[in-house]
Amino acid sequence: MDTERALAALRTVIDPEVGINIVDLGLVYGLDWRPEGLRVRLSMTSAACPMGEWIAEQALDALDAAFPGLPPAEVDLVWEPPWGPERMSPEARSQLQWPTN
């Protein structure tokens, strides 16, 4: 399947607390293409993230729009390994003024 298209769709989902897309934040832990549809493993910056369910719903909507002929996507929220800033892309680090090395 088209992983790049899935990632492009997920880049349209912006974490409202930091204003950066979930791919560059490193919240996408994996994409699994299965006969029954696409399953995405997402994490949040914190298990207490108040926007977790909303972000998951936005991810589903973005994927379903990108792949209209496929069964609906599924999202699994995962907490292991815990998210850390090392998962961010250099672009996200720059936007948040984190060290890029």
Number of C-alpha atoms within 10 A of each C-alpha: 9 8 12 9 13 19 17 14 20 23 18 16 21 18 20 12 9 11 13 19 17 24 23 19 26 20 21 22 18 12 15 13 14 10 8 11 14 22 17 24 17 23 26 25 16 12 13 8 12 11 13 18 13 12 20 21 15 17 26 22 16 20 24 19 13 15 17 9 8 14 12 16 19 19 17 13 18 17 15 8 8 11 21 13 13 14 16 20 15 16 14 22 19 12 12 13 9 14 10 12 6
